[in-house]
Amino acid sequence: MLVLRRKIGQSIRINDNIRIVIQDIQNEHIVRIGIEAPPEIPVHRMEIYNLIQQENKAAASARALIWLKGVKGVVHEQRADGTNHEPE
């Protein structure tokens, strides 16, 4: 991990397309930063990123995969009497 000291208004450049700017420092413990990045590069707070990852894992669960296969016509629903029913 690279650790840097920056003052308000100073910036950090990552590659040619990401810039991080120190906007404000409050109470010596809270730092406001601005991030400039291309729209195709997602930028999230860590707690939001973790929620997205959890949702992605849930979506990839067996239930979601069964639904996806059903959409493709691969999985058939089974009726209570044991006969199969083609998805509409």
Backbone as XML, in Angstrom:
<?xml version="1.0"?>
<chain id="A" units="angstrom">
  <residue number="1" name="MET">
    <atom name="N" x="0.851" y="-1.171" z="0.000"/>
    <atom name="CA" x="0.000" y="0.000" z="0.000"/>
    <atom name="C" x="0.898" y="1.236" z="0.000"/>
  </residue>
  <residue number="2" name="LEU">
    <atom name="N" x="0.574" y="2.163" z="-0.841"/>
    <atom name="CA" x="1.279" y="3.435" z="-0.905"/>
    <atom name="C" x="0.569" y="4.418" z="0.013"/>
  </residue>
  <residue number="3" name="VAL">
    <atom name="N" x="1.282" y="5.047" z="0.915"/>
    <atom name="CA" x="0.714" y="6.031" z="1.829"/>
    <atom name="C" x="1.345" y="7.383" z="1.509"/>
  </residue>
  <residue number="4" name="LEU">
    <atom name="N" x="0.504" y="8.380" z="1.253"/>
    <atom name="CA" x="0.970" y="9.712" z="0.884"/>
    <atom name="C" x="0.369" y="10.768" z="1.796"/>
  </residue>
  <residue number="5" name="ARG">
    <atom name="N" x="1.061" y="11.882" z="1.934"/>
    <atom name="CA" x="0.512" y="13.049" z="2.607"/>
    <atom name="C" x="0.162" y="14.073" z="1.540"/>
  </residue>
  <residue number="6" name="ARG">
    <atom name="N" x="-1.016" y="14.631" z="1.633"/>
    <atom name="CA" x="-1.467" y="15.648" z="0.697"/>
    <atom name="C" x="-2.148" y="16.756" z="1.484"/>
  </residue>
  <residue number="7" name="LYS">
    <atom name="N" x="-2.121" y="17.945" z="0.949"/>
    <atom name="CA" x="-2.812" y="19.086" z="1.546"/>
    <atom name="C" x="-4.059" y="19.373" z="0.719"/>
  </residue>
  <residue number="8" name="ILE">
    <atom name="N" x="-4.951" y="20.206" z="1.278"/>
    <atom name="CA" x="-6.173" y="20.582" z="0.566"/>
    <atom name="C" x="-5.794" y="21.168" z="-0.787"/>
  </residue>
  <residue number="9" name="GLY">
    <atom name="N" x="-6.481" y="20.697" z="-1.823"/>
    <atom name="CA" x="-6.237" y="21.162" z="-3.182"/>
    <atom name="C" x="-5.203" y="20.343" z="-3.936"/>
  </residue>
  <residue number="10" name="GLN">
    <atom name="N" x="-4.390" y="19.573" z="-3.240"/>
    <atom name="CA" x="-3.409" y="18.733" z="-3.918"/>
    <atom name="C" x="-4.099" y="17.460" z="-4.408"/>
  </residue>
  <residue number="11" name="SER">
    <atom name="N" x="-3.476" y="16.811" z="-5.373"/>
    <atom name="CA" x="-4.122" y="15.642" z="-5.967"/>
    <atom name="C" x="-3.150" y="14.496" z="-6.125"/>
  </residue>
  <residue number="12" name="ILE">
    <atom name="N" x="-3.719" y="13.369" z="-6.454"/>
    <atom name="CA" x="-2.979" y="12.131" z="-6.726"/>
    <atom name="C" x="-3.488" y="11.639" z="-8.080"/>
  </residue>
  <residue number="13" name="ARG">
    <atom name="N" x="-2.598" y="11.221" z="-8.934"/>
    <atom name="CA" x="-2.966" y="10.722" z="-10.251"/>
    <atom name="C" x="-2.736" y="9.217" z="-10.286"/>
  </residue>
  <residue number="14" name="ILE">
    <atom name="N" x="-3.729" y="8.468" z="-10.755"/>
    <atom name="CA" x="-3.610" y="7.028" z="-10.949"/>
    <atom name="C" x="-3.765" y="6.771" z="-12.438"/>
  </residue>
  <residue number="15" name="ASN">
    <atom name="N" x="-2.725" y="6.228" z="-13.032"/>
    <atom name="CA" x="-2.707" y="6.009" z="-14.474"/>
    <atom name="C" x="-2.917" y="7.353" z="-15.168"/>
  </residue>
  <residue number="16" name="ASP">
    <atom name="N" x="-3.464" y="7.353" z="-16.362"/>
    <atom name="CA" x="-3.699" y="8.604" z="-17.075"/>
    <atom name="C" x="-5.129" y="9.099" z="-16.937"/>
  </residue>
  <residue number="17" name="ASN">
    <atom name="N" x="-5.995" y="8.306" z="-16.294"/>
    <atom name="CA" x="-7.410" y="8.637" z="-16.341"/>
    <atom name="C" x="-8.115" y="8.741" z="-14.990"/>
  </residue>
  <residue number="18" name="ILE">
    <atom name="N" x="-7.397" y="8.671" z="-13.879"/>
    <atom name="CA" x="-8.030" y="8.792" z="-12.564"/>
    <atom name="C" x="-7.263" y="9.841" z="-11.759"/>
  </residue>
  <residue number="19" name="ARG">
    <atom name="N" x="-8.021" y="10.782" z="-11.198"/>
    <atom name="CA" x="-7.416" y="11.822" z="-10.376"/>
    <atom name="C" x="-8.174" y="11.904" z="-9.067"/>
  </residue>
  <residue number="20" name="ILE">
    <atom name="N" x="-7.451" y="11.932" z="-7.962"/>
    <atom name="CA" x="-8.035" y="12.065" z="-6.632"/>
    <atom name="C" x="-7.568" y="13.398" z="-6.064"/>
  </residue>
  <residue number="21" name="VAL">
    <atom name="N" x="-8.516" y="14.222" z="-5.628"/>
    <atom name="CA" x="-8.207" y="15.564" z="-5.132"/>
    <atom name="C" x="-8.663" y="15.680" z="-3.678"/>
  </residue>
  <residue number="22" name="ILE">
    <atom name="N" x="-7.805" y="16.191" z="-2.809"/>
    <atom name="CA" x="-8.179" y="16.445" z="-1.423"/>
    <atom name="C" x="-9.028" y="17.716" z="-1.406"/>
  </residue>
  <residue number="23" name="GLN">
    <atom name="N" x="-10.287" y="17.602" z="-1.005"/>
    <atom name="CA" x="-11.218" y="18.731" z="-1.005"/>
    <atom name="C" x="-11.226" y="19.487" z="0.322"/>
  </residue>
  <residue number="24" name="ASP">
    <atom name="N" x="-11.198" y="18.745" z="1.422"/>
    <atom name="CA" x="-11.341" y="19.374" z="2.732"/>
    <atom name="C" x="-10.862" y="18.403" z="3.805"/>
  </residue>
  <residue number="25" name="ILE">
    <atom name="N" x="-10.405" y="18.942" z="4.916"/>
    <atom name="CA" x="-10.031" y="18.140" z="6.078"/>
    <atom name="C" x="-10.751" y="18.750" z="7.277"/>
  </residue>
  <residue number="26" name="GLN">
    <atom name="N" x="-11.555" y="17.929" z="7.955"/>
    <atom name="CA" x="-12.341" y="18.407" z="9.094"/>
    <atom name="C" x="-11.924" y="17.665" z="10.347"/>
  </residue>
  <residue number="27" name="ASN">
    <atom name="N" x="-11.721" y="18.376" z="11.421"/>
    <atom name="CA" x="-11.398" y="17.791" z="12.733"/>
    <atom name="C" x="-10.188" y="16.865" z="12.686"/>
  </residue>
  <residue number="28" name="GLU">
    <atom name="N" x="-9.299" y="17.060" z="11.758"/>
    <atom name="CA" x="-8.083" y="16.268" z="11.592"/>
    <atom name="C" x="-8.329" y="14.774" z="11.326"/>
  </residue>
  <residue number="29" name="HIS">
    <atom name="N" x="-9.594" y="14.344" z="11.270"/>
    <atom name="CA" x="-9.884" y="12.920" z="11.104"/>
    <atom name="C" x="-10.811" y="12.623" z="9.932"/>
  </residue>
  <residue number="30" name="ILE">
    <atom name="N" x="-11.437" y="13.656" z="9.392"/>
    <atom name="CA" x="-12.373" y="13.455" z="8.302"/>
    <atom name="C" x="-11.824" y="14.150" z="7.070"/>
  </residue>
  <residue number="31" name="VAL">
    <atom name="N" x="-11.632" y="13.388" z="6.008"/>
    <atom name="CA" x="-11.076" y="13.928" z="4.778"/>
    <atom name="C" x="-12.116" y="13.801" z="3.676"/>
  </residue>
  <residue number="32" name="ARG">
    <atom name="N" x="-12.405" y="14.895" z="3.002"/>
    <atom name="CA" x="-13.292" y="14.873" z="1.834"/>
    <atom name="C" x="-12.411" y="14.805" z="0.604"/>
  </residue>
  <residue number="33" name="ILE">
    <atom name="N" x="-12.706" y="13.853" z="-0.256"/>
    <atom name="CA" x="-11.928" y="13.703" z="-1.477"/>
    <atom name="C" x="-12.855" y="13.756" z="-2.685"/>
  </residue>
  <residue number="34" name="GLY">
    <atom name="N" x="-12.313" y="14.198" z="-3.790"/>
    <atom name="CA" x="-13.023" y="14.164" z="-5.059"/>
    <atom name="C" x="-12.305" y="13.182" z="-5.965"/>
  </residue>
  <residue number="35" name="ILE">
    <atom name="N" x="-13.062" y="12.396" z="-6.704"/>
    <atom name="CA" x="-12.480" y="11.392" z="-7.590"/>
    <atom name="C" x="-12.987" y="11.638" z="-9.003"/>
  </residue>
  <residue number="36" name="GLU">
    <atom name="N" x="-12.064" y="11.847" z="-9.918"/>
    <atom name="CA" x="-12.397" y="11.983" z="-11.330"/>
    <atom name="C" x="-11.947" y="10.716" z="-12.030"/>
  </residue>
  <residue number="37" name="ALA">
    <atom name="N" x="-12.905" y="10.009" z="-12.622"/>
    <atom name="CA" x="-12.611" y="8.761" z="-13.325"/>
    <atom name="C" x="-13.569" y="8.625" z="-14.502"/>
  </residue>
  <residue number="38" name="PRO">
    <atom name="N" x="-13.161" y="7.906" z="-15.542"/>
    <atom name="CA" x="-14.070" y="7.681" z="-16.671"/>
    <atom name="C" x="-15.324" y="6.944" z="-16.209"/>
  </residue>
  <residue number="39" name="PRO">
    <atom name="N" x="-16.446" y="7.153" z="-16.893"/>
    <atom name="CA" x="-17.697" y="6.522" z="-16.473"/>
    <atom name="C" x="-17.654" y="4.994" z="-16.472"/>
  </residue>
  <residue number="40" name="GLU">
    <atom name="N" x="-16.783" y="4.391" z="-17.269"/>
    <atom name="CA" x="-16.729" y="2.927" z="-17.295"/>
    <atom name="C" x="-15.965" y="2.334" z="-16.116"/>
  </residue>
  <residue number="41" name="ILE">
    <atom name="N" x="-15.361" y="3.179" z="-15.289"/>
    <atom name="CA" x="-14.653" y="2.707" z="-14.094"/>
    <atom name="C" x="-15.541" y="2.976" z="-12.882"/>
  </residue>
  <residue number="42" name="PRO">
    <atom name="N" x="-16.088" y="1.922" z="-12.262"/>
    <atom name="CA" x="-16.964" y="2.137" z="-11.107"/>
    <atom name="C" x="-16.162" y="2.624" z="-9.898"/>
  </residue>
  <residue number="43" name="VAL">
    <atom name="N" x="-16.707" y="3.596" z="-9.197"/>
    <atom name="CA" x="-16.092" y="4.123" z="-7.976"/>
    <atom name="C" x="-17.161" y="4.072" z="-6.896"/>
  </residue>
  <residue number="44" name="HIS">
    <atom name="N" x="-16.902" y="3.322" z="-5.821"/>
    <atom name="CA" x="-17.875" y="3.151" z="-4.741"/>
    <atom name="C" x="-17.185" y="3.290" z="-3.398"/>
  </residue>
  <residue number="45" name="ARG">
    <atom name="N" x="-17.947" y="3.718" z="-2.399"/>
    <atom name="CA" x="-17.471" y="3.600" z="-1.019"/>
    <atom name="C" x="-17.393" y="2.106" z="-0.713"/>
  </residue>
  <residue number="46" name="MET">
    <atom name="N" x="-16.515" y="1.727" z="0.187"/>
    <atom name="CA" x="-16.288" y="0.302" z="0.456"/>
    <atom name="C" x="-17.557" y="-0.405" z="0.930"/>
  </residue>
  <residue number="47" name="GLU">
    <atom name="N" x="-18.372" y="0.253" z="1.774"/>
    <atom name="CA" x="-19.583" y="-0.409" z="2.267"/>
    <atom name="C" x="-20.584" y="-0.641" z="1.137"/>
  </residue>
  <residue number="48" name="ILE">
    <atom name="N" x="-20.635" y="0.242" z="0.150"/>
    <atom name="CA" x="-21.507" y="0.042" z="-1.010"/>
    <atom name="C" x="-20.949" y="-1.072" z="-1.893"/>
  </residue>
  <residue number="49" name="TYR">
    <atom name="N" x="-19.647" y="-1.071" z="-2.097"/>
    <atom name="CA" x="-18.997" y="-2.128" z="-2.880"/>
    <atom name="C" x="-19.281" y="-3.500" z="-2.262"/>
  </residue>
  <residue number="50" name="ASN">
    <atom name="N" x="-19.173" y="-3.606" z="-0.938"/>
    <atom name="CA" x="-19.441" y="-4.884" z="-0.265"/>
    <atom name="C" x="-20.888" y="-5.322" z="-0.457"/>
  </residue>
  <residue number="51" name="LEU">
    <atom name="N" x="-21.847" y="-4.376" z="-0.402"/>
    <atom name="CA" x="-23.253" y="-4.721" z="-0.648"/>
    <atom name="C" x="-23.454" y="-5.224" z="-2.072"/>
  </residue>
  <residue number="52" name="ILE">
    <atom name="N" x="-22.816" y="-4.576" z="-3.030"/>
    <atom name="CA" x="-22.920" y="-5.006" z="-4.427"/>
    <atom name="C" x="-22.377" y="-6.424" z="-4.577"/>
  </residue>
  <residue number="53" name="GLN">
    <atom name="N" x="-21.252" y="-6.708" z="-3.938"/>
    <atom name="CA" x="-20.669" y="-8.051" z="-4.009"/>
    <atom name="C" x="-21.597" y="-9.088" z="-3.393"/>
  </residue>
  <residue number="54" name="GLN">
    <atom name="N" x="-22.226" y="-8.761" z="-2.262"/>
    <atom name="CA" x="-23.163" y="-9.690" z="-1.626"/>
    <atom name="C" x="-24.363" y="-9.956" z="-2.544"/>
  </residue>
  <residue number="55" name="GLU">
    <atom name="N" x="-24.878" y="-8.912" z="-3.168"/>
    <atom name="CA" x="-26.008" y="-9.083" z="-4.080"/>
    <atom name="C" x="-25.613" y="-9.913" z="-5.298"/>
  </residue>
  <residue number="56" name="ASN">
    <atom name="N" x="-24.412" y="-9.718" z="-5.792"/>
    <atom name="CA" x="-23.941" y="-10.518" z="-6.922"/>
    <atom name="C" x="-23.830" y="-11.989" z="-6.543"/>
  </residue>
  <residue number="57" name="LYS">
    <atom name="N" x="-23.345" y="-12.270" z="-5.335"/>
    <atom name="CA" x="-23.251" y="-13.662" z="-4.876"/>
    <atom name="C" x="-24.640" y="-14.277" z="-4.726"/>
  </residue>
  <residue number="58" name="ALA">
    <atom name="N" x="-25.577" y="-13.491" z="-4.189"/>
    <atom name="CA" x="-26.946" y="-13.996" z="-4.024"/>
    <atom name="C" x="-27.577" y="-14.269" z="-5.389"/>
  </residue>
  <residue number="59" name="ALA">
    <atom name="N" x="-27.311" y="-13.403" z="-6.344"/>
    <atom name="CA" x="-27.872" y="-13.582" z="-7.684"/>
    <atom name="C" x="-27.295" y="-14.811" z="-8.367"/>
  </residue>
  <residue number="60" name="ALA">
    <atom name="N" x="-26.087" y="-15.180" z="-8.006"/>
    <atom name="CA" x="-25.444" y="-16.346" z="-8.610"/>
    <atom name="C" x="-25.793" y="-17.640" z="-7.874"/>
  </residue>
  <residue number="61" name="SER">
    <atom name="N" x="-26.680" y="-17.557" z="-6.898"/>
    <atom name="CA" x="-27.056" y="-18.750" z="-6.137"/>
    <atom name="C" x="-27.797" y="-19.735" z="-7.031"/>
  </residue>
  <residue number="62" name="ALA">
    <atom name="N" x="-28.008" y="-20.911" z="-6.541"/>
    <atom name="CA" x="-28.672" y="-21.962" z="-7.314"/>
    <atom name="C" x="-30.058" y="-21.534" z="-7.771"/>
  </residue>
  <residue number="63" name="ARG">
    <atom name="N" x="-30.790" y="-20.833" z="-6.935"/>
    <atom name="CA" x="-32.154" y="-20.417" z="-7.303"/>
    <atom name="C" x="-32.120" y="-19.490" z="-8.514"/>
  </residue>
  <residue number="64" name="ALA">
    <atom name="N" x="-31.191" y="-18.543" z="-8.503"/>
    <atom name="CA" x="-31.085" y="-17.617" z="-9.629"/>
    <atom name="C" x="-30.649" y="-18.356" z="-10.885"/>
  </residue>
  <residue number="65" name="LEU">
    <atom name="N" x="-29.761" y="-19.313" z="-10.751"/>
    <atom name="CA" x="-29.305" y="-20.070" z="-11.906"/>
    <atom name="C" x="-30.425" y="-20.923" z="-12.484"/>
  </residue>
  <residue number="66" name="ILE">
    <atom name="N" x="-31.254" y="-21.486" z="-11.617"/>
    <atom name="CA" x="-32.397" y="-22.266" z="-12.082"/>
    <atom name="C" x="-33.350" y="-21.370" z="-12.869"/>
  </residue>
  <residue number="67" name="TRP">
    <atom name="N" x="-33.586" y="-20.160" z="-12.361"/>
    <atom name="CA" x="-34.455" y="-19.218" z="-13.064"/>
    <atom name="C" x="-33.873" y="-18.886" z="-14.432"/>
  </residue>
  <residue number="68" name="LEU">
    <atom name="N" x="-32.563" y="-18.642" z="-14.487"/>
    <atom name="CA" x="-31.924" y="-18.290" z="-15.747"/>
    <atom name="C" x="-32.037" y="-19.441" z="-16.751"/>
  </residue>
  <residue number="69" name="LYS">
    <atom name="N" x="-31.806" y="-20.653" z="-16.292"/>
    <atom name="CA" x="-31.947" y="-21.804" z="-17.184"/>
    <atom name="C" x="-33.384" y="-21.940" z="-17.661"/>
  </residue>
  <residue number="70" name="GLY">
    <atom name="N" x="-34.350" y="-21.641" z="-16.778"/>
    <atom name="CA" x="-35.757" y="-21.702" z="-17.148"/>
    <atom name="C" x="-36.096" y="-20.701" z="-18.229"/>
  </residue>
  <residue number="71" name="VAL">
    <atom name="N" x="-35.479" y="-19.540" z="-18.177"/>
    <atom name="CA" x="-35.711" y="-18.532" z="-19.201"/>
    <atom name="C" x="-35.231" y="-19.032" z="-20.548"/>
  </residue>
  <residue number="72" name="LYS">
    <atom name="N" x="-34.147" y="-19.778" z="-20.556"/>
    <atom name="CA" x="-33.603" y="-20.327" z="-21.795"/>
    <atom name="C" x="-34.374" y="-21.562" z="-22.253"/>
  </residue>
  <residue number="73" name="GLY">
    <atom name="N" x="-35.356" y="-22.010" z="-21.459"/>
    <atom name="CA" x="-36.146" y="-23.167" z="-21.836"/>
    <atom name="C" x="-35.488" y="-24.488" z="-21.484"/>
  </residue>
  <residue number="74" name="VAL">
    <atom name="N" x="-34.446" y="-24.468" z="-20.654"/>
    <atom name="CA" x="-33.726" y="-25.685" z="-20.304"/>
    <atom name="C" x="-34.395" y="-26.397" z="-19.133"/>
  </residue>
  <residue number="75" name="VAL">
    <atom name="N" x="-34.896" y="-25.625" z="-18.180"/>
    <atom name="CA" x="-35.497" y="-26.201" z="-16.982"/>
    <atom name="C" x="-37.012" y="-26.184" z="-17.129"/>
  </residue>
  <residue number="76" name="HIS">
    <atom name="N" x="-37.646" y="-27.276" z="-16.744"/>
    <atom name="CA" x="-39.085" y="-27.372" z="-16.801"/>
    <atom name="C" x="-39.620" y="-27.400" z="-15.376"/>
  </residue>
  <residue number="77" name="GLU">
    <atom name="N" x="-40.724" y="-26.700" z="-15.164"/>
    <atom name="CA" x="-41.344" y="-26.730" z="-13.842"/>
    <atom name="C" x="-41.987" y="-28.089" z="-13.626"/>
  </residue>
  <residue number="78" name="GLN">
    <atom name="N" x="-41.954" y="-28.540" z="-12.371"/>
    <atom name="CA" x="-42.600" y="-29.805" z="-12.050"/>
    <atom name="C" x="-43.861" y="-29.496" z="-11.259"/>
  </residue>
  <residue number="79" name="ARG">
    <atom name="N" x="-44.974" y="-30.026" z="-11.731"/>
    <atom name="CA" x="-46.247" y="-29.815" z="-11.054"/>
    <atom name="C" x="-46.332" y="-30.690" z="-9.811"/>
  </residue>
  <residue number="80" name="ALA">
    <atom name="N" x="-47.313" y="-30.382" z="-8.968"/>
    <atom name="CA" x="-47.506" y="-31.135" z="-7.737"/>
    <atom name="C" x="-47.764" y="-32.611" z="-8.011"/>
  </residue>
  <residue number="81" name="ASP">
    <atom name="N" x="-48.391" y="-32.941" z="-9.155"/>
    <atom name="CA" x="-48.700" y="-34.344" z="-9.471"/>
    <atom name="C" x="-47.495" y="-35.071" z="-10.087"/>
  </residue>
  <residue number="82" name="GLY">
    <atom name="N" x="-46.340" y="-34.375" z="-10.203"/>
    <atom name="CA" x="-45.139" y="-35.024" z="-10.695"/>
    <atom name="C" x="-44.915" y="-34.875" z="-12.180"/>
  </residue>
  <residue number="83" name="THR">
    <atom name="N" x="-45.899" y="-34.326" z="-12.918"/>
    <atom name="CA" x="-45.708" y="-34.139" z="-14.359"/>
    <atom name="C" x="-44.949" y="-32.841" z="-14.620"/>
  </residue>
  <residue number="84" name="ASN">
    <atom name="N" x="-44.270" y="-32.775" z="-15.736"/>
    <atom name="CA" x="-43.510" y="-31.581" z="-16.095"/>
    <atom name="C" x="-44.371" y="-30.597" z="-16.857"/>
  </residue>
  <residue number="85" name="HIS">
    <atom name="N" x="-44.047" y="-29.324" z="-16.690"/>
    <atom name="CA" x="-44.755" y="-28.256" z="-17.362"/>
    <atom name="C" x="-43.741" y="-27.368" z="-18.058"/>
  </residue>
  <residue number="86" name="GLU">
    <atom name="N" x="-43.902" y="-27.171" z="-19.357"/>
    <atom name="CA" x="-42.979" y="-26.315" z="-20.126"/>
    <atom name="C" x="-43.194" y="-24.859" z="-19.696"/>
  </residue>
  <residue number="87" name="PRO">
    <atom name="N" x="-42.107" y="-24.099" z="-19.492"/>
    <atom name="CA" x="-42.284" y="-22.664" z="-19.173"/>
    <atom name="C" x="-42.890" y="-21.926" z="-20.358"/>
  </residue>
  <residue number="88" name="GLU">
    <atom name="N" x="-43.709" y="-20.934" z="-20.067"/>
    <atom name="CA" x="-44.374" y="-20.177" z="-21.133"/>
    <atom name="C" x="-43.460" y="-19.099" z="-21.654"/>
  </residue>
</chain>
